[in-house]
Amino acid sequence: MSEYIKEFKKTITDEELSELPLSFFAGKIHLIEKVEQLTDALNYLKNQKILGFDTETRPTFKKGQNHQVALLQLSTADEAFLIRTNLIGLSPGLIKILATPAILKIGAAIRDDIKILQKISPFKPGGFVELQEMVKLYGIENFSLKKLAAIVHGVRISKSQRLTNWEASVLTEQQQIYAATDAWIAYMIYIGLTEN
């Protein structure tokens, strides 16, 4: 990180947010639903230094009901990998990426994401960067991914697909774009904070 800290707005109101242009991931989305599809994805991901990170879980509408994580998203600036963990679990190669300190995994509110992934397969997380902690260094007081995207990049991201069924047999194009956008915007926020 450079010697000086960039300046950003501390907060943004919902009204200001609603005025911003809508942004979404427009790169290549790789939907991984079979173990055989993982090989190429892992070869690409293990050579990255920084990845945006997120997960999606089927929403719960009954008290005490919980679902396993359904989707793991890892993204660079132009490639997003949506790994359907409800169908293929966490392979040793994926676990290695999640445990490698040399590959930074950037996300917001990642503690719960890591915990639900560890329920599938135990691993020691390495290289995770919590944006909600990081932005405090810049005096930013809003911590949601949506508000951080607005403060750091001046864009609005949609959260309309958040409560959809992530265990559906087919993920819609809207779900895929939403899921890719969440991981990608985390990556972009990190780059926006750290680049000169």
Stockholm file with secondary structure:
# STOCKHOLM 1.0

chainA/1-196         MSEYIKEFKKTITDEELSELPLSFFAGKIHLIEKVEQLTDALNYLKNQKILGFDTETRPTFKKGQNHQVALLQLSTADEAFLIRTNLIGLSPGLIKILATPAILKIGAAIRDDIKILQKISPFKPGGFVELQEMVKLYGIENFSLKKLAAIVHGVRISKSQRLTNWEASVLTEQQQIYAATDAWIAYMIYIGLTEN
#=GR chainA/1-196 SS CCSSCCCCCSCCCHHHHHHSCBCCCCSEEEEECSGGGHHHHHHHHTTCSEEEEEEEECCCCSTTCCCCEEEEEEECSSEEEEECHHHHCCCHHHHHHHHCTTSEEEESSHHHHHHHHHHHSCCCCCSEEEHHHHGGGGTCCCCSHHHHHHHHHSCBCCCTTTTSCTTSSSCCHHHHHHHHHHHHHHHHHHHHHHCC
#=GC SS_cons         CCSSCCCCCSCCCHHHHHHSCBCCCCSEEEEECSGGGHHHHHHHHTTCSEEEEEEEECCCCSTTCCCCEEEEEEECSSEEEEECHHHHCCCHHHHHHHHCTTSEEEESSHHHHHHHHHHHSCCCCCSEEEHHHHGGGGTCCCCSHHHHHHHHHSCBCCCTTTTSCTTSSSCCHHHHHHHHHHHHHHHHHHHHHHCC
//
